[in-house]
Amino acid sequence: MRIGIIGAGALGGTFAALLARAGHEIEVTARGTGLEAIRAEGIRLSGGYGDAHERVAAGEVLTARPELVLVCTKAQDAEAAITANARLIDGVPLVVVQNGLDGVTTAERLLPRSYAVGLLSIIAANYTEPGVVRVTTPATSYLGRGDGPPDAESIRLATILSEAVPVVAIPGFRGAQWTKLIVNMLNAVPAVVGRSVQDVIGDRRLRRVVAASMREAVRIGIARGVRFGALQGLGDRRLRLFARLPLALGQVLPWLMGVRMGGVPNLGSTQQSLRRGQPTEIDFLNGAVVREAALAGLDAPVSRALTSLVHEVERTGASVPDERVLADVPV
């Protein structure tokens, strides 16, 4: 197939290289040094899915109408990136590979003739050098839309993508998005202190902050009437139990997630953006928890404080000391 991939960062680069290796015709969009590197050297992938070095067409926008589109930009860049390609891709099936809760809704608004689904990717990949991606943790990805069972088109798209990486079409996608949002609470603290996810989780005091942000997010989801989907060993029953636990016991959840990541340091997507000097998607992660809390008539002080700290690191370029995090985040 002709597949267009909008955004060739960590996940976009992973999918581009693996789909090209599977025999598909790939065109990607990128910017700046990333675009220059891909045009000159292609995409070089290593780690959990083996080594791949694939030459793909690349530009700031897509130039040929594809048969399938993957949107792999950061959440804050999605609207502009889709708009820039809308004339060419409206009417083409679209898979939004993105954190947060709003990706599919945004795509449907901008591309009214396209069939849009979301993809929740648990793949951990580091992208710290233009055109070079290292997969630190391979994992199954989950595709769907809305609250009902997967339809035939979702199953077809999952089958196509599974030629590159394992992808499963799931029911209750909205609930699974919330579960992924809980998983993404692992991002903020490592980004703020400038340490790997595993290192932060191994620190008892910082792990407590991570657990507090996860528990707060689960409680807000419950207040919003969410039934959490099954994802990465988590599900509705387990998360509801976690929401009732004291933090001393709740810390076992991020600890287990850290164990599952393995020994290769995982920076998290938020920290990778900071290291590249780019804006983060924190407003679509912890910031989304704050907004959802407001809709429920509640507050989310942990996520609000962490969002503020990540924005501070964006402005200053300097990590925040552990003691400041422990002082500023109300745990």
PyMOL commands that set and color helices and strands:
alter all, ss='L'
color gray80, all
select helices_A, chain A and resi 10-21+32-41+75-89+103-110+152-161+173-186+188-193+197-202+204-223+236-244+247-250+252-261+269-275+282-284+286-295+301-316+322-328
alter helices_A, ss='H'
color red, helices_A
select strands_A, chain A and resi 2-6+25-29+43-47+52-54+57-59+68-71+94-97+116-121+124-129+132-137+141-144+167-169
alter strands_A, ss='S'
color yellow, strands_A
deselect
rebuild
show_as cartoon
